[in-house]
Amino acid sequence: MNIIDELEWRGAINQQTDAEGLRELVEKKSISLYCGVDPTGDSMHIGHLIPFMMLKRFQLAGHRPVILIGGATGTIGDPSGRSTERQLQTMEQVQANVDALTAQMKKLFDTDSNNKLKMVNNYDWTHNLNILDFLRDYGKNFSVNTMLAKDIVASRLESGISFTEFSYQILQSIDFHHLFKNEDVQLQIGGADQWGNITSGLDLIRKKEGPEAQAFGLTIPLMLKADGTKFGKTAGGAIWLDANKTTPFEFYQFWANTDDRDVVKYLKFFTFLDKETIDGLEAKVKTEPHKREAQKVLAEEMTQFVHGEEALKQAKKITEALFSGDIKSLTADEIEQGFKDMPTFEASTETKNIVDWLVDLGIEPSKRQAREDIANGAITMNGERVNDVNMDVTPDNSFDGRFIIIRKGKKTYSLVKLVK
């Protein structure tokens, strides 16, 4: 299947500057293409991941991906999708973010294949560009009228936009032109909000290199959930690719909890499963939705892609333990992942009677209720039912001297952290 045909089947194409020309080009030869991300933070979230999944598909189809980390543009701020000016970061913070995002990208892309990943930083070719050369060599090629008409600028005119952010599309255009000349990049891909920046780059290439220059742009659709809300956002915030911000278990659970109405779209967008496999899973969503097989496959594919096989095994182990209530086999680190968002209490390492301990923490409202729940078998500690109201709680009852898990009834879990 032609890579363009595959992207169309996956619903991954929003706009193209020359659909037929790009189709012919990728059928004739292997091309270089790029996508960029600004280092506005020290981790990408899954919303950032969308265009880079398309870049990965091109890599698997035999093309050469170039990833641009915006060490220069990150100091300016892209006005796309914003109603206010960005807070400028220090150069030291930008560089720290560049290093973090570079490490994430190298993990996601196969740098050992024949189509090796090329990582570039636009700070390298812009930091020595002086203001006069910028205005003469580049500014002269941009019409203010045209720039004002771009959606990314037009949407900000009422609330206001600084010259700094207004000039962002010029800097991104310089990037496309530089990569066209120096890395033979003929295609830029990006999110739907990048259309104006991409077409500005194509205009600059043709003004600089002549109208016959072969360069193309392609954007990815805006991803919305079936309920109309923005993809990738939860009540707890963004779903990060950094395991320290969003644990592999939380990452796995995000995908496992996908709505039936969205799961097939996500399988097409985010996994590398073939059409036959996805069609089979789609049929099961319709005939056996209660089994949630499509969601399980989606969660497994995405967790393995972002975090690796061992993290996937751990996420599945925690999931199974929580579902069954048998948490004895979990490690302290797995407890920390799986119970991160559970009600959390702190207790000293001193020995104390179970009834007093539960009441002092606030897990039980009174000693009478605590005794009653224990007598009824409603309290479990670390997966073991508590039967004795005279039992003492000691550090020996904990996971690695760090955590004790109390379950009250069938579903109410509490995480108790032991502190000295």
Summary of the structure (lengths in Angstrom):
residues: 420
radius of gyration: 26.4
end to end distance: 61.6
largest distance: 86.8
contacts: 1301
relative contact order: 0.09
helix: 50%
strand: 16%
